[in-house]
Amino acid sequence: MWKVQSEKYAVEFAPTTALPFSLGRLDGMPRCVSRQQATLEPAPDDEARLLLTSRGHAETGVRTSNSWIWLRKGESAIIASGSEIALTCGVPPSRSVQKPEEPLENVVLKLVALQSPQAAMPPPARSPATGNAASRTEPRYNAWGSPIRSDDDDEEEKDSPPAKPPPPECPCGAGSFVEKLSRSEKNYNRRYYECPRRYIAAGCPKKHDFEWADLWVDHDTAERRKRSRSVSQSSNGRRDQCHRCLRFGHWARDCRMRF
């Protein structure tokens, strides 16, 4: 966790590479400060420092020691805790104009590293007898060697939600359905399935681009099982059955459904 602070403002943030933290114009700052003047993200190969990148039209200042370093749009610098960030120098972005020695006080922010809550938590107490957590209780066994269940175990099983089954496979062979929730007024929060090939040019070849989850029935598999049962009952032990169309009299290599 990090924090940028000034005399009037203090903001805590936790930036990531995919979602950097933006610094921009606040109340009382000059209009030359952009809405997104600079961004902060973790420095590469160093979690204890941040990478500051200037994004606005005005130059962004950084001071880690005594002098200010001014970054133009697209330039970056690695900063650590205790560094100061100036969102503008107060003059147009030009190398020919001499920068002021000190920027305005209301555009200067100080970067502070905060201790994460996990690091601040004390280690759990350990029992000298077992070396484990002191709150752990030893299991009890009956005369047959089976563990005795307590009321707490039953309550934990009741409170825990049942495991959610994965989406079924699409009959076209593209893989598992993509499960989503409807946001329409008529079917709000109703689950439905989409074939992985829905947004491809031809769509699902089995016409299963959209199926309601509560009404889903794999008609192809059900029909094949029904035909398999009916054929097996009338086969009388024949072994020349095609495993593609489930008919007798030819093999799979000669089946017309192969093409």
PyMOL commands that set and color helices and strands:
alter all, ss='L'
color gray80, all
select helices_A, chain A and resi 105-107+117-120+151-159+213-215+219-235+252-254+256-258
alter helices_A, ss='H'
color red, helices_A
select strands_A, chain A and resi 2-5+10-13+21-23+38-43+46-54+60-63+69-71+76-79+84-86+108-113+178-181+191-194+210-212
alter strands_A, ss='S'
color yellow, strands_A
deselect
rebuild
show_as cartoon
